[in-house]
Amino acid sequence: MAWLKRNWLIILTHFGALLPLARLIWNFFHDQLTANPIQYITFQTGKSALVLLILALACTPLNTVFGFRQVVGLRKSLGLYAFLYATLHFLTFVGLDYGFDPSLLKEAIFKKRYALVGFAAFLALLPLAITSTRGWMRRLGRDWKRLHRLIYLAALLAVIHFVWLVKSDIREPLAYGAVVVILLALRFKSLRKTLVNVRERFAGRRRGYDRVAVPEDRY
């Protein structure tokens, strides 16, 4: 029970991250992949990758700005799950949709702008997944952090890929884009410092209220 209490957040993270994949497998075996299964799989894996990527990006601001230290240990898992879904998304495109045909793939990637940007986002994530181990962190030293800033580029490219893919109703991808921009803005020291000061001031007031003695009811 104590172990569960200590690790409930990481367990919930694994469960939530694997849920879209489990749903895809369930729908596959129960013939519920809609009338266009390739499009359905492509959309579901791509959206899952983007959501998990944004959640991975949100871990650091949640810690530095809002003081939620528990989420720091989730960054790696969320990032690797994002790469897992991005890989499935990419393999669905090149394998199921284009049958691994080099000529068709070359034409699709370089003539369809959404495909080119999506491929660039996948390439940006690839070195991050490869160097996610502690061994690579030791080898790269300070360069490891610089390299892993590519996650912001990957997230922006993924949003652009989503916008160009849906073409008509772009409200959903723009909503994701707004979240990514906010997370990028929180990297600026001045804004981060301001928000931290506001949080600490608010926390100080709360502590002050807690210290106020409640008058004894004598009646």
C-alpha positions as CSV (number, residue, x, y, z in Angstrom):
1,M,0.0,0.0,0.0
2,A,2.9,2.4,0.8
3,W,4.5,1.6,-2.6
4,L,1.2,2.4,-4.3
5,K,0.9,5.7,-2.4
6,R,4.5,6.6,-3.5
7,N,4.1,5.6,-7.1
8,W,0.5,6.4,-7.9
9,L,1.3,9.3,-10.3
10,I,3.8,7.3,-12.5
11,I,1.3,4.3,-12.5
12,L,-1.5,6.7,-13.7
13,T,0.9,8.1,-16.3
14,H,1.7,4.7,-17.8
15,F,-2.0,3.7,-17.7
16,G,-3.1,7.0,-19.4
17,A,-0.3,6.8,-22.0
18,L,-1.1,3.2,-23.0
19,L,-4.8,3.7,-23.0
20,P,-5.0,5.0,-26.7
21,L,-2.9,2.1,-27.9
22,A,-5.1,-0.4,-26.0
23,R,-8.2,1.2,-27.5
24,L,-6.7,0.9,-31.0
25,I,-5.9,-2.8,-30.4
26,W,-9.4,-3.4,-29.0
27,N,-11.0,-1.6,-32.0
28,F,-8.8,-3.6,-34.4
29,F,-9.9,-7.0,-33.0
30,H,-13.5,-5.9,-32.8
31,D,-13.6,-4.5,-36.3
32,Q,-14.3,-0.9,-35.1
33,L,-11.7,1.0,-37.0
34,T,-14.4,2.9,-39.0
35,A,-14.9,2.8,-42.7
36,N,-11.4,4.2,-43.3
37,P,-9.1,2.3,-40.8
38,I,-5.8,3.7,-42.1
39,Q,-7.0,7.3,-41.6
40,Y,-8.4,6.4,-38.2
41,I,-5.1,4.9,-37.0
42,T,-3.1,7.8,-38.5
43,F,-5.2,10.4,-36.7
44,Q,-5.4,8.6,-33.4
45,T,-1.6,7.9,-33.2
46,G,-0.7,11.4,-34.3
47,K,-3.1,13.1,-31.8
48,S,-1.8,10.9,-29.0
49,A,1.8,11.8,-29.8
50,L,1.0,15.5,-29.8
51,V,-0.9,15.3,-26.5
52,L,1.9,13.4,-24.8
53,L,4.5,15.7,-26.2
54,I,2.7,18.7,-24.7
55,L,2.4,17.0,-21.4
56,A,6.1,16.3,-21.4
57,L,6.8,19.9,-22.1
58,A,4.5,21.0,-19.3
59,C,6.4,19.1,-16.6
60,T,9.2,21.7,-16.1
61,P,6.9,24.8,-15.9
62,L,4.6,22.9,-13.5
63,N,7.7,22.4,-11.3
64,T,9.5,25.7,-11.6
65,V,6.5,28.0,-11.8
66,F,3.8,26.2,-9.7
67,G,6.0,24.0,-7.5
68,F,4.5,20.6,-8.5
69,R,7.8,18.7,-8.1
70,Q,6.1,15.3,-8.4
71,V,5.8,15.8,-12.2
72,V,9.5,16.2,-12.9
73,G,10.1,12.4,-12.9
74,L,7.3,12.0,-15.6
75,R,9.1,13.9,-18.4
76,K,11.1,11.0,-19.7
77,S,8.2,8.6,-19.7
78,L,5.9,11.0,-21.4
79,G,8.5,11.9,-24.0
80,L,9.2,8.3,-24.8
81,Y,5.5,7.5,-25.1
82,A,5.1,10.5,-27.4
83,F,7.9,9.1,-29.6
84,L,6.2,5.7,-29.5
85,Y,3.0,7.1,-30.9
86,A,4.9,9.3,-33.4
87,T,6.7,6.2,-34.6
88,L,3.4,4.3,-35.0
89,H,2.0,7.4,-36.8
90,F,5.0,7.5,-39.2
91,L,4.9,3.7,-39.8
92,T,1.1,3.9,-40.6
93,F,1.8,6.6,-43.1
94,V,4.8,4.9,-44.8
95,G,3.7,1.3,-44.4
96,L,-0.1,1.0,-44.5
97,D,-0.8,4.1,-46.6
98,Y,2.1,4.0,-49.1
99,G,3.3,0.4,-48.8
100,F,6.9,1.3,-48.1
101,D,7.2,2.4,-51.8
102,P,10.2,4.7,-52.0
103,S,9.0,6.6,-55.1
104,L,5.5,7.1,-53.8
105,L,6.9,8.2,-50.4
106,K,9.3,10.7,-52.0
107,E,6.5,12.2,-54.0
108,A,4.2,12.3,-50.9
109,I,6.7,13.8,-48.5
110,F,8.1,16.5,-50.8
111,K,4.9,17.5,-52.5
112,K,2.6,17.5,-49.5
113,R,3.7,20.2,-47.1
114,Y,1.9,18.6,-44.1
115,A,3.8,15.3,-44.7
116,L,7.2,17.2,-45.0
117,V,6.6,19.1,-41.7
118,G,5.4,15.9,-40.0
119,F,8.5,14.1,-41.1
120,A,10.7,16.9,-39.8
121,A,8.9,16.7,-36.4
122,F,9.6,12.9,-36.3
123,L,13.3,13.5,-37.2
124,A,13.5,16.1,-34.4
125,L,12.2,13.6,-31.9
126,L,14.4,10.7,-33.0
127,P,17.7,11.9,-31.4
128,L,15.8,12.8,-28.2
129,A,14.6,9.2,-27.9
130,I,18.0,7.7,-28.6
131,T,19.8,9.9,-26.0
132,S,17.1,9.6,-23.3
133,T,19.3,7.2,-21.2
134,R,21.5,8.1,-18.3
135,G,24.5,6.9,-20.3
136,W,23.9,9.4,-23.0
137,M,23.3,12.1,-20.4
138,R,26.8,11.5,-19.0
139,R,28.4,11.3,-22.5
140,L,26.9,14.6,-23.7
141,G,27.1,16.5,-20.5
142,R,25.9,20.1,-20.9
143,D,25.1,19.4,-24.6
144,W,22.4,17.0,-23.5
145,K,20.2,19.8,-22.4
146,R,20.9,21.8,-25.5
147,L,20.0,18.8,-27.7
148,H,16.8,18.2,-25.8
149,R,15.5,21.7,-26.5
150,L,14.6,20.2,-29.9
151,I,11.4,19.0,-28.2
152,Y,10.1,22.6,-28.6
153,L,10.8,22.6,-32.3
154,A,9.2,19.1,-32.6
155,A,6.1,20.3,-30.8
156,L,5.7,23.4,-33.0
157,L,6.3,21.3,-36.2
158,A,3.7,18.8,-35.0
159,V,1.1,21.6,-34.5
160,I,1.8,23.0,-38.0
161,H,1.6,19.4,-39.4
162,F,-1.9,19.1,-37.7
163,V,-3.1,22.5,-39.0
164,W,-2.1,21.7,-42.6
165,L,-3.5,18.2,-42.3
166,V,-7.0,19.1,-41.2
167,K,-7.2,22.0,-43.7
168,S,-10.8,23.2,-42.8
169,D,-11.6,23.3,-39.1
170,I,-8.3,24.2,-37.5
171,R,-9.7,25.2,-34.1
172,E,-8.4,22.0,-32.4
173,P,-4.8,22.2,-33.7
174,L,-4.7,25.9,-33.0
175,A,-5.7,25.2,-29.4
176,Y,-2.8,22.8,-29.1
177,G,-0.6,25.4,-30.7
178,A,-1.7,28.0,-28.1
179,V,-0.7,25.6,-25.3
180,V,2.8,25.1,-26.9
181,V,3.3,28.8,-27.3
182,I,2.4,29.4,-23.6
183,L,4.9,26.6,-22.5
184,L,7.5,28.3,-24.7
185,A,6.8,31.7,-23.1
186,L,7.3,30.2,-19.7
187,R,10.9,29.5,-20.6
188,F,11.6,33.3,-20.5
189,K,13.2,34.1,-17.2
190,S,11.4,37.4,-16.6
191,L,7.9,35.8,-17.0
192,R,8.8,32.7,-15.0
193,K,10.2,34.9,-12.2
194,T,7.1,37.0,-12.2
195,L,4.8,34.0,-11.9
196,V,7.0,32.4,-9.2
197,N,6.8,35.7,-7.2
198,V,3.0,35.7,-7.5
199,R,2.8,32.1,-6.4
200,E,5.1,32.7,-3.4
201,R,3.2,35.8,-2.4
202,F,-0.1,34.0,-2.6
203,A,1.4,31.0,-0.6
204,G,2.7,33.5,2.0
205,R,-0.8,35.0,2.4
206,R,-2.3,31.5,2.8
207,R,0.3,30.7,5.5
208,G,-0.6,34.0,7.2
209,Y,-4.2,33.1,7.3
210,D,-3.5,29.7,8.7
211,R,-1.6,31.3,11.6
212,V,-4.4,33.6,12.6
213,A,-6.0,32.2,15.8
214,V,-9.6,31.5,15.6
215,P,-11.4,33.2,18.5
216,E,-12.8,30.8,21.1
217,D,-16.6,30.5,21.1
218,R,-17.6,31.3,24.6
219,Y,-21.3,31.3,24.2
